[in-house]
């Protein structure tokens, strides 16, 4: 017996692929909407792909027809999208919307928006609960747009129950900005030494797409207006992530651990690096949804590494992951700068601290 009709926006993105599969396997009749209208090979035959551009006037309303029991939105980014969803409240039973941990600010008003400033990296409590203050809503940054989205949707809770999932550092196959690329490419390029700032102890709580999909599946079964963190059962350090990638590829790597910030430019910086840990409290999701992770970081890593290696085979990383270049810049793999710094490090006679 069907659980009802589920309509998924952003279905062929990284999170959407896993969410569609989880919902379909749980017995929902799923419409998988994306701009291209594509289909993932892991979906069952019962999933209905649909080409849809939500920015086209009236397109979403027309595609919904008589409506759905749950609308799952991976690609909502501001108050306009919130208004689009609340305007359909009479045809949508409930919604599950992916937000971001980027909404939080610390006691000094610092957030991901300020991390590039001197002493600008936020110092959150460990772990961060959903009650932690957020940045002000607005249009200027990703985090502010997400807050505006959240506030608009929560204000409409009487007519449209919405679960907002504040995701950590999303990982898994089909990612457009895969952080694991930082270590995987270096190893595939034959590099066996790496520099890690902050003694390799930085933590940025990851969440695997399958765990996000599980949260979406559970929230669809328990409609309510709420915000919940979305994270894996572990929040490994940068050094632990590097060692785990080493293990998957079967190599040994020497880590040069630097106390404090990157010693020169981006040398020692990684996509997880920060002056303070970012770890999300998962207690509310466990309590409200009965959430139990379906995988952990290390368990899921081999499939991610295999996918990354396949994407890189015969291709320049900038062609394989153009959004990674836009987000992090080409200096992400500035081996010349790393080698120059390491040469000075060696000449200085400093003892290596390996991890």
C-alpha positions as CSV (number, residue, x, y, z in Angstrom):
1,X,0.0,0.0,0.0
2,X,1.4,3.4,-0.9
3,X,2.3,5.9,1.8
4,X,1.1,8.7,-0.4
5,X,2.4,11.0,-3.1
6,X,5.9,12.6,-2.7
7,X,7.1,15.4,-4.9
8,X,10.9,16.0,-4.9
9,X,12.5,19.2,-6.2
10,X,16.1,18.9,-7.1
11,X,15.8,15.2,-7.6
12,X,19.0,14.6,-9.7
13,X,21.3,16.6,-7.4
14,X,23.5,14.9,-4.8
15,X,21.0,14.8,-2.0
16,X,18.0,14.4,-4.3
17,X,19.2,11.2,-5.8
18,X,19.4,9.5,-2.4
19,X,16.2,11.0,-1.1
20,X,14.1,9.8,-4.1
21,X,15.5,6.3,-3.6
22,X,14.8,6.3,0.1
23,X,11.2,7.5,-0.3
24,X,10.5,5.1,-3.1
25,X,11.9,2.2,-1.2
26,X,9.7,3.2,1.8
27,X,6.6,3.0,-0.3
28,X,5.9,6.5,-1.5
29,X,4.8,7.3,-5.1
30,X,7.6,9.6,-6.0
31,X,7.7,12.4,-8.7
32,X,11.3,13.3,-9.2
33,X,11.5,16.8,-10.5
34,X,14.7,18.4,-11.9
35,X,15.6,20.9,-14.6
36,X,16.8,18.1,-16.9
37,X,14.1,15.6,-15.9
38,X,16.7,12.9,-15.6
39,X,16.6,9.5,-13.9
40,X,19.1,7.9,-11.5
41,X,20.0,4.3,-12.2
42,X,19.4,3.4,-8.6
43,X,15.7,4.5,-8.7
44,X,13.0,1.9,-9.1
45,X,10.7,1.9,-12.1
46,X,7.9,3.4,-10.1
47,X,9.7,6.8,-9.8
48,X,8.3,9.3,-12.3
49,X,10.9,11.7,-13.6
50,X,9.8,15.2,-14.5
51,X,11.5,18.2,-16.2
52,X,10.7,21.3,-14.2
53,X,12.3,24.7,-13.8
54,X,10.9,26.2,-10.5
55,X,11.9,29.7,-11.6
56,X,9.5,29.6,-14.5
57,X,6.3,31.4,-13.6
58,X,3.6,28.9,-12.6
59,X,5.6,25.8,-13.5
60,X,5.7,24.3,-10.1
61,X,2.0,24.9,-9.4
62,X,1.1,23.4,-12.7
63,X,3.3,20.3,-12.2
64,X,1.8,19.6,-8.8
65,X,-1.6,19.3,-10.2
66,X,-4.0,18.2,-7.5
67,X,-1.1,18.3,-5.0
68,X,1.0,15.9,-3.0
69,X,1.2,14.5,0.6
70,X,4.8,15.7,1.0
71,X,7.0,18.1,-1.0
72,X,10.7,17.7,-0.5
73,X,12.8,20.6,-1.6
74,X,16.6,20.4,-2.0
75,X,17.0,23.7,-3.8
76,X,15.2,26.3,-1.8
77,X,17.5,29.3,-1.1
78,X,15.5,32.4,0.0
79,X,12.3,34.1,0.8
80,X,11.0,33.9,-2.8
81,X,11.2,30.1,-2.7
82,X,9.6,30.1,0.7
83,X,6.7,32.2,-0.7
84,X,6.4,29.8,-3.6
85,X,6.0,26.8,-1.2
86,X,3.6,28.5,1.2
87,X,1.5,29.7,-1.8
88,X,0.9,26.0,-2.5
89,X,-0.1,25.1,1.1
90,X,-3.6,24.2,0.0
91,X,-2.2,21.4,-2.2
92,X,0.7,20.2,-0.1
93,X,0.2,18.1,3.1
94,X,3.7,18.9,4.5
95,X,7.2,19.8,3.3
96,X,10.8,18.8,4.1
97,X,13.3,21.5,3.1
98,X,17.1,21.2,3.2
99,X,18.7,24.2,5.0
100,X,22.2,24.5,6.3
101,X,24.4,24.8,9.4
102,X,25.7,28.0,7.8
103,X,22.7,29.8,9.5
104,X,24.3,29.8,13.0
105,X,26.3,32.6,14.6
106,X,28.3,32.5,17.8
107,X,28.1,34.6,20.9
108,X,30.3,37.3,19.3
109,X,28.2,37.5,16.1
110,X,30.7,35.5,14.0
111,X,29.5,33.0,11.5
112,X,30.6,31.3,8.2
113,X,30.1,34.8,6.7
114,X,33.0,36.2,8.8
115,X,35.4,33.2,8.6
116,X,37.7,35.0,6.1
117,X,38.2,37.9,8.5
118,X,41.0,38.2,11.1
119,X,39.7,36.1,14.1
120,X,36.5,35.7,12.2
121,X,36.0,32.0,12.5
122,X,32.9,31.3,14.7
123,X,33.4,29.6,18.0
124,X,30.2,27.6,18.6
125,X,29.4,25.5,21.6
126,X,30.2,21.8,21.1
127,X,27.8,20.5,20.0
128,X,25.7,23.2,18.4
129,X,22.0,22.8,19.3
130,X,19.2,24.1,17.1
131,X,18.5,26.8,19.7
132,X,21.8,28.5,18.8
133,X,21.2,32.0,17.5
134,X,21.3,32.5,13.7
135,X,22.5,35.3,11.5
136,X,20.0,37.9,10.5
137,X,17.9,37.2,7.4
138,X,18.8,38.9,4.2
139,X,20.0,38.6,0.6
140,X,23.8,39.2,1.0
141,X,25.0,35.7,1.8
142,X,24.0,32.0,1.5
143,X,23.5,31.8,5.3
144,X,21.3,34.9,5.5
145,X,19.2,33.7,2.6
146,X,18.7,30.3,4.3
147,X,17.6,32.1,7.5
148,X,15.1,34.2,5.5
149,X,13.8,31.0,3.9
150,X,13.5,29.3,7.3
151,X,11.7,32.2,9.0
152,X,9.1,32.5,6.2
153,X,8.4,28.8,6.2
154,X,8.1,28.5,10.0
155,X,5.8,31.5,10.1
156,X,3.4,29.5,7.9
157,X,3.4,26.5,10.1
158,X,-0.3,26.6,10.7
159,X,-1.0,26.0,7.0
160,X,2.1,24.1,5.9
161,X,4.1,22.0,8.4
162,X,7.7,22.2,7.3
163,X,10.7,20.3,8.6
164,X,13.9,22.2,8.0
165,X,17.1,20.2,8.0
166,X,20.3,22.1,8.8
167,X,22.8,20.1,7.0
168,X,26.5,19.8,7.8
169,X,29.3,19.2,5.3
170,X,27.5,16.9,2.8
171,X,29.5,14.1,1.4
172,X,29.0,11.1,-0.9
173,X,28.8,10.5,-4.7
174,X,27.5,13.1,-7.1
175,X,28.8,16.1,-5.1
176,X,29.7,19.1,-7.1
177,X,32.1,20.4,-4.5
178,X,33.5,17.2,-2.9
179,X,35.8,18.1,0.0
180,X,37.3,14.6,-0.1
181,X,38.9,15.6,-3.4
182,X,41.5,17.5,-1.4
183,X,43.0,14.3,-0.2
184,X,42.1,11.9,-3.0
185,X,43.7,13.9,-5.8
186,X,46.9,14.4,-3.8
187,X,47.3,10.7,-3.3
188,X,46.4,9.9,-6.9
189,X,49.1,12.5,-7.9
190,X,51.6,10.5,-5.9
191,X,52.1,13.1,-3.1
192,X,53.0,11.5,0.2
193,X,53.4,14.5,2.5
194,X,50.7,17.0,3.4
195,X,50.6,20.1,5.6
196,X,47.7,20.4,8.1
197,X,47.0,23.6,10.0
198,X,45.7,23.7,13.6
199,X,47.5,20.4,14.2
200,X,45.0,18.6,12.0
201,X,42.4,18.9,14.7
202,X,39.8,21.0,12.8
203,X,36.3,19.4,12.7
204,X,33.5,20.3,10.4
205,X,30.6,17.9,11.0
206,X,29.9,15.9,7.9
207,X,26.6,14.3,6.8
208,X,26.4,11.6,4.2
209,X,23.7,11.8,1.6
210,X,22.2,8.5,2.8
211,X,21.9,9.9,6.3
212,X,20.2,13.1,5.0
213,X,17.9,10.9,2.9
214,X,17.0,9.0,6.1
215,X,16.2,12.2,7.9
216,X,14.0,13.2,4.9
217,X,12.2,9.9,4.9
218,X,11.5,10.1,8.7
219,X,10.4,13.7,8.5
220,X,8.0,12.8,5.7
221,X,6.3,10.3,8.0
222,X,6.1,12.8,10.9
223,X,4.9,16.2,9.6
224,X,5.6,19.2,11.9
225,X,7.1,22.6,11.8
226,X,10.6,22.4,13.2
227,X,14.3,22.8,12.6
228,X,16.7,19.9,13.0
229,X,20.4,19.5,12.6
230,X,21.6,16.9,10.0
231,X,24.9,15.1,10.7
232,X,26.7,11.8,10.7
233,X,27.2,9.9,14.0
234,X,30.9,11.1,14.0
235,X,32.6,14.4,13.4
236,X,36.2,13.3,12.5
237,X,39.1,15.7,12.5
238,X,40.9,16.7,9.3
239,X,43.8,14.4,10.3
240,X,41.4,11.5,10.8
241,X,39.8,12.1,7.4
242,X,43.2,12.2,5.7
243,X,44.2,8.9,7.4
244,X,40.9,7.3,6.4
245,X,41.4,8.3,2.7
246,X,44.9,6.9,3.0
247,X,43.5,3.6,4.2
248,X,41.0,3.4,1.4
249,X,43.7,3.9,-1.2
250,X,46.2,1.7,0.6
251,X,49.0,4.3,1.0
252,X,51.0,5.8,3.8
253,X,51.2,9.6,4.1
254,X,53.2,11.8,6.4
255,X,51.4,14.7,7.8
256,X,53.2,17.9,8.8
257,X,51.1,19.3,11.6
258,X,51.2,23.1,12.1
259,X,50.0,24.6,15.3
260,X,47.7,27.4,14.5
261,X,46.6,28.9,11.2
262,X,47.9,28.0,7.7
263,X,51.6,29.0,7.7
264,X,51.6,30.6,4.3
265,X,48.6,31.4,2.0
266,X,46.5,28.3,1.6
267,X,49.3,25.9,2.6
268,X,47.9,23.7,5.3
269,X,44.3,24.8,4.6
270,X,41.6,22.2,3.6
271,X,37.9,22.4,3.0
272,X,37.3,21.3,6.6
273,X,39.9,23.6,8.2
274,X,38.8,26.1,10.9
275,X,40.2,27.6,14.1
276,X,37.3,26.1,16.1
277,X,35.3,22.8,15.9
278,X,31.9,22.8,14.2
279,X,29.9,19.9,15.6
280,X,26.1,19.7,15.4
281,X,23.9,18.3,18.2
282,X,21.8,15.4,16.8
283,X,19.7,14.9,20.0
284,X,16.6,16.6,18.6
285,X,16.5,14.5,15.4
286,X,16.9,11.3,17.5
287,X,14.1,12.4,19.8
288,X,11.6,13.9,17.3
289,X,12.1,11.5,14.4
290,X,13.7,8.4,15.9
291,X,16.7,9.1,13.7
292,X,19.4,6.5,13.6
293,X,22.2,7.0,11.1
294,X,22.4,4.4,8.3
295,X,26.1,4.9,7.8
296,X,29.2,6.5,9.3
297,X,32.0,8.6,7.7
298,X,34.5,5.8,7.4
299,X,32.0,3.2,6.3
300,X,30.8,5.4,3.5
301,X,34.2,6.6,2.4
302,X,35.3,3.8,0.0
303,X,32.3,4.4,-2.3
304,X,33.0,8.2,-2.3
305,X,36.7,7.7,-3.1
306,X,35.9,5.2,-5.9
307,X,33.4,7.7,-7.4
308,X,35.9,10.6,-7.2
309,X,38.7,8.5,-8.8
310,X,36.4,7.6,-11.6
311,X,35.5,11.3,-12.2
312,X,39.2,12.3,-12.3
313,X,40.3,9.5,-14.7
314,X,41.6,11.1,-17.8
315,X,40.3,14.6,-16.8
316,X,41.6,17.7,-15.3
317,X,40.1,18.3,-11.9
318,X,38.9,21.7,-13.0
319,X,36.9,20.1,-15.8
320,X,35.5,17.4,-13.6
321,X,34.5,19.8,-10.7
322,X,34.1,23.4,-12.0
323,X,32.1,24.4,-9.0
324,X,35.0,23.3,-6.8
325,X,37.2,25.8,-8.6
326,X,34.6,28.6,-8.1
327,X,34.3,27.8,-4.4
328,X,37.9,27.1,-3.5
329,X,40.0,28.5,-6.3
330,X,42.8,26.8,-8.2
331,X,45.2,27.2,-5.3
332,X,43.5,24.2,-3.7
333,X,46.2,22.1,-5.4
334,X,49.1,24.6,-5.5
335,X,51.8,21.9,-5.1
336,X,54.6,24.4,-5.9
337,X,53.6,26.6,-2.9
338,X,53.4,23.5,-0.7
339,X,56.8,22.2,-1.8
340,X,58.5,25.6,-1.4
341,X,57.1,25.8,2.2
342,X,58.1,22.2,3.0
343,X,61.6,22.9,1.7
344,X,62.0,25.8,4.1
345,X,60.6,23.7,6.8
346,X,63.1,20.9,6.2
347,X,66.0,23.4,6.0
348,X,65.0,24.9,9.4
349,X,65.5,21.4,10.9
350,X,62.1,21.3,12.6
351,X,61.1,17.9,13.8
352,X,58.2,16.4,12.0
353,X,55.0,15.7,14.0
354,X,53.3,13.0,12.1
355,X,49.7,12.0,12.3
